[in-house]
Amino acid sequence: EGPASMGHEQARKLWIGLAGLSRGSITVDDGAVYALERDGASLLPVGVTGVDGTFDAGDTVNVLDSKGQLIARGITRYSSDDIWRIHGLRLEVIKRFWPDRDDCPVIHRDELLVF
């Protein structure tokens, strides 16, 4: 992992943010906004407050703050239906009924461009 891999990751994030057609949006709470903007964190289900649109895992989605402002765009690892089921839950709670997703963020930070 050197400058070449960092360059590729940044290029991928830029492509996600600018070229990827958004299939829907995910609204997040203020704590998630802070974690995404300040810490460069992945988007976890606990910070999700709403979903708009119908999309599948692997689709590009917009991430909106509580005021509806676009703050990021990324590739979701869950469908819109699945996000409705798990939004607001901590990963350890999700593990109880979905064991293979216990460490899976909604959007991994490597697939997320924060504006």
N, C-alpha and C positions, 0 to 999 in steps of 0.2 A: 504494500500500500504506500504509494508515493504520490507525487504531484499528478502523475498521469491518471491515477484512479480518482483523485479528488476532482480533476477536471472533468472526467466522465460523469461523475455524480452530479456536479453542478450543471453540466449540459443536460442531463436527464431531467433534473428538477426544472430547469428553464423550459424544456420541451413540455413537461407536464403542465406548467403554469401558463404557457402561452399558446401552445399548439393543440393541446388536448381539448376536445370538445366536451364540455361539461354535460353530464347526464342527469344532474340533480344537485341538491345542496343539503348540507348538514349544518345545523345551527348548534353552537356551543356556548357554554356559560363563560363567565368572566375568568374563572380559574383556568379553564382550558386555553382561553386567549392568552393569558399571562404565560402559561407553560409553553405554548407554541412560539410566541414572539420573543420571550426573554430567555427561555432555556433550550430552544430548539428541540423540544420534546415531540414524541409521537402523540397522535390524537387517541386518547383512550375512551372507551364507552362511557365511563363515569362523567365525562365532561360534555356529552352530547345531550341536547335538550329537545331537538326536533329534526325531522327529515322531510324534505320536499322532493317530489319526483319519484320515478321508479327506475332503479338501476341495479346492476349485478356487481358482484365482487370482480375487481379488475377494471371497473369503469372509473373515469375521471369525474370528480365531483368538486363543487365549490364548498368552501368552509366559511360560514357567516357568523358574525358575533351576534349578541342578543339584540342589537339594533338593526340587524339585517345588512350590515356592512361586510363586503367581501374582504376577508383577511388572508385567505390561503386557497390553494387548489391542490388536490392530490389524488392518488389512486387508492380507492377504498378496498379493503380486504373483506368486506361484508356486503351483502345485498341490502337494498333499502328495507325490505321486510325484516331481515335479521337485525338491522340496526334498531328498528322499532321495538323488537323483542328485548334487546340488551341495553338500550340507551339508559344512562344514569346508573348502571351497575358497575361495581368494582370487578376487576379481573378474577379475584378469588371467589366471588359469588358466581360468575359465569362458569367457572371451572366445575361447579357442582352439577350443572345440567348440560354442559358442553365441554367435556374434558379435553378434547383436542384443540380447543380455542382458548385455553386458560392464559396464554401469554401473547395473544394476538391483538394488537392495537387496531382501531378502526382504520387509521392511516398511519403507516410507519413513517418516521421522520425522513428516511431516505427517499421516500416517494411523495414528499410534501414540499411545495414551494410556498413560503410565507411571504406575503407582500409587505 
